[in-house]
Protein backbone atom coordinates (compact mmCIF):
# COMPACT_ATOMS: atom_id res chain seq x y z
CA UNK A 1 0.00 0.00 0.00
CA UNK A 2 1.41 3.40 -1.03
CA UNK A 3 2.07 5.85 1.80
CA UNK A 4 1.15 9.45 0.93
CA UNK A 5 3.93 11.89 1.83
CA UNK A 6 4.05 15.67 1.83
CA UNK A 7 6.99 17.23 0.08
CA UNK A 8 7.03 20.77 1.37
CA UNK A 9 7.89 23.92 -0.56
CA UNK A 10 9.87 24.29 -3.72
CA UNK A 11 11.25 21.25 -5.58
CA UNK A 12 13.77 20.81 -8.42
CA UNK A 13 14.58 17.84 -10.64
CA UNK A 14 18.29 17.21 -11.29
CA UNK A 15 19.56 13.98 -12.87
CA UNK A 16 16.32 12.15 -12.13
CA UNK A 17 16.24 13.11 -8.44
CA UNK A 18 13.59 15.38 -6.97
CA UNK A 19 15.30 17.68 -4.46
CA UNK A 20 14.31 20.51 -2.14
CA UNK A 21 14.97 24.01 -3.50
CA UNK A 22 15.70 26.79 -1.00
CA UNK A 23 17.00 30.36 -1.19
CA UNK A 24 20.25 31.67 0.25
CA UNK A 25 21.74 35.15 0.62
CA UNK A 26 25.53 35.51 1.01
CA UNK A 27 27.51 38.23 2.83
CA UNK A 28 27.59 40.37 -0.34
CA UNK A 29 23.78 40.42 -0.37
CA UNK A 30 23.67 38.20 -3.47
CA UNK A 31 20.76 35.77 -3.72
CA UNK A 32 21.11 32.14 -4.78
CA UNK A 33 18.97 29.07 -5.24
CA UNK A 34 20.32 26.51 -2.77
CA UNK A 35 19.98 22.76 -3.28
CA UNK A 36 21.36 20.26 -0.78
CA UNK A 37 20.99 16.53 -0.30
CA UNK A 38 22.62 13.63 1.50
CA UNK A 39 22.40 11.55 -1.69
CA UNK A 40 25.19 11.87 -4.24
CA UNK A 41 23.71 13.53 -7.34
CA UNK A 42 26.26 14.91 -9.83
CA UNK A 43 29.83 15.61 -8.74
CA UNK A 44 30.28 18.08 -11.63
CA UNK A 45 27.47 20.25 -10.22
CA UNK A 46 27.42 19.59 -6.48
CA UNK A 47 30.22 20.13 -3.99
CA UNK A 48 30.55 17.90 -0.93
CA UNK A 49 30.40 19.60 2.46
CA UNK A 50 30.35 17.24 5.43
CA UNK A 51 27.58 14.74 4.85
CA UNK A 52 25.78 17.00 2.34
CA UNK A 53 26.12 17.65 -1.37
CA UNK A 54 25.41 21.32 -2.09
CA UNK A 55 24.70 23.39 -5.18
CA UNK A 56 24.25 27.16 -5.39
CA UNK A 57 22.69 28.70 -8.52
CA UNK A 58 22.63 32.48 -8.98
CA UNK A 59 19.11 33.89 -9.01
CA UNK A 60 17.65 35.75 -12.00
CA UNK A 61 19.27 33.45 -14.55
CA UNK A 62 17.68 30.74 -16.67
CA UNK A 63 18.42 27.10 -15.84
CA UNK A 64 17.48 23.96 -17.80
CA UNK A 65 16.15 22.13 -14.73
CA UNK A 66 12.48 21.51 -13.99
CA UNK A 67 11.31 23.18 -10.80
CA UNK A 68 8.03 24.02 -9.16
CA UNK A 69 6.37 25.03 -5.92
CA UNK A 70 3.84 22.45 -4.78
CA UNK A 71 0.88 22.73 -2.45
CA UNK A 72 -1.35 19.83 -1.40
CA UNK A 73 -5.10 20.00 -0.91
CA UNK A 74 -7.87 17.59 -0.02
CA UNK A 75 -11.59 17.20 0.28
CA UNK A 76 -12.03 15.63 3.71
CA UNK A 77 -15.56 14.73 4.89
CA UNK A 78 -16.98 17.01 2.19
CA UNK A 79 -14.87 20.11 2.90
CA UNK A 80 -11.70 21.50 1.29
CA UNK A 81 -8.48 21.84 3.31
CA UNK A 82 -4.85 22.69 2.64
CA UNK A 83 -2.71 19.71 3.65
CA UNK A 84 -0.13 21.61 5.63
CA UNK A 85 1.90 18.57 6.62
CA UNK A 86 1.90 14.82 7.11
CA UNK A 87 3.91 14.35 10.26
CA UNK A 88 4.29 11.62 12.87
CA UNK A 89 1.28 9.69 11.60
CA UNK A 90 -0.98 12.76 11.43
CA UNK A 91 -2.43 14.76 8.56
CA UNK A 92 -2.25 18.45 9.57
CA UNK A 93 -5.12 20.17 7.75
CA UNK A 94 -5.61 23.92 7.48
CA UNK A 95 -9.18 25.11 6.77
CA UNK A 96 -8.43 27.94 4.35
CA UNK A 97 -11.72 27.90 2.44
CA UNK A 98 -14.60 30.13 3.66
CA UNK A 99 -17.22 27.33 3.46
CA UNK A 100 -14.98 25.01 5.52
CA UNK A 101 -14.28 27.71 8.12
CA UNK A 102 -18.03 28.39 8.49
CA UNK A 103 -18.72 24.66 8.91
CA UNK A 104 -16.06 24.49 11.66
CA UNK A 105 -17.38 27.75 13.23
CA UNK A 106 -13.96 29.42 13.02
CA UNK A 107 -13.56 33.18 13.24
CA UNK A 108 -11.58 35.13 10.61
CA UNK A 109 -8.44 35.33 12.73
CA UNK A 110 -8.65 31.79 14.13
CA UNK A 111 -5.51 29.99 12.95
CA UNK A 112 -6.59 26.51 14.10
CA UNK A 113 -5.40 23.35 12.40
CA UNK A 114 -7.07 19.97 12.39
CA UNK A 115 -4.95 16.93 13.16
CA UNK A 116 -6.32 13.67 11.79
CA UNK A 117 -4.56 10.33 12.38
CA UNK A 118 -3.20 8.98 9.06
CA UNK A 119 -5.28 5.77 9.03
CA UNK A 120 -8.50 7.60 9.98
CA UNK A 121 -7.87 10.20 7.25
CA UNK A 122 -7.25 7.54 4.57
CA UNK A 123 -10.25 5.47 5.76
CA UNK A 124 -12.51 8.47 4.98
CA UNK A 125 -11.52 8.18 1.26
CA UNK A 126 -10.56 11.84 0.85
CA UNK A 127 -9.84 13.36 -2.54
CA UNK A 128 -6.18 14.48 -2.51
CA UNK A 129 -4.30 16.55 -5.08
CA UNK A 130 -1.26 18.74 -5.48
CA UNK A 131 -1.05 22.00 -7.43
CA UNK A 132 2.28 22.98 -8.92
CA UNK A 133 3.32 26.54 -9.77
CA UNK A 134 6.32 27.59 -11.89
CA UNK A 135 9.46 29.15 -10.40
CA UNK A 136 10.75 31.92 -12.67
CA UNK A 137 14.39 30.85 -13.19
CA UNK A 138 13.55 27.27 -14.17
CA UNK A 139 11.71 25.16 -16.74
CA UNK A 140 8.14 24.30 -15.81
CA UNK A 141 7.21 21.06 -17.53
CA UNK A 142 5.71 19.09 -14.67
CA UNK A 143 2.22 17.74 -14.43
CA UNK A 144 0.14 18.08 -11.27
CA UNK A 145 0.02 15.11 -8.97
CA UNK A 146 -3.31 13.49 -8.16
CA UNK A 147 -3.87 10.67 -5.70
CA UNK A 148 -6.61 8.34 -6.89
CA UNK A 149 -8.25 5.75 -4.70
CA UNK A 150 -8.41 2.42 -6.61
CA UNK A 151 -8.68 -1.13 -5.31
CA UNK A 152 -8.69 -0.03 -1.66
CA UNK A 153 -5.45 1.97 -1.87
CA UNK A 154 -4.13 5.23 -3.24
CA UNK A 155 -2.09 5.45 -6.43
CA UNK A 156 -0.26 8.44 -7.82
CA UNK A 157 -1.36 9.59 -11.26
CA UNK A 158 0.65 11.85 -13.58
CA UNK A 159 3.65 11.16 -11.39
CA UNK A 160 5.95 10.41 -14.29
CA UNK A 161 4.53 12.66 -17.02
CA UNK A 162 7.05 15.21 -18.22
CA UNK A 163 9.62 14.37 -15.54
CA UNK A 164 9.90 10.74 -16.52
CA UNK A 165 10.28 11.23 -20.30
CA UNK A 166 13.54 13.16 -19.86
CA UNK A 167 15.29 10.26 -18.19
CA UNK A 168 14.49 7.62 -20.81
CA UNK A 169 17.50 7.17 -23.06
Number of C-alpha atoms within 10 A of each C-alpha: 7 8 9 15 10 15 16 15 12 19 21 21 18 16 10 13 13 14 18 18 20 15 14 15 12 8 6 6 8 10 16 17 16 17 21 20 15 12 11 15 18 12 11 6 12 17 16 14 10 8 10 15 19 19 18 18 17 16 16 12 9 12 14 11 14 20 27 22 18 18 19 20 19 18 17 17 11 10 15 22 22 20 22 18 17 19 13 8 11 16 24 18 22 20 23 13 12 12 12 18 19 12 10 12 10 14 10 9 6 10 10 13 16 14 16 15 16 17 11 11 15 20 11 11 16 19 18 23 20 18 14 19 14 16 15 14 18 17 17 18 14 20 16 16 19 19 19 16 15 8 7 10 14 19 17 15 14 15 15 13 14 14 18 12 9 11 9 7 4
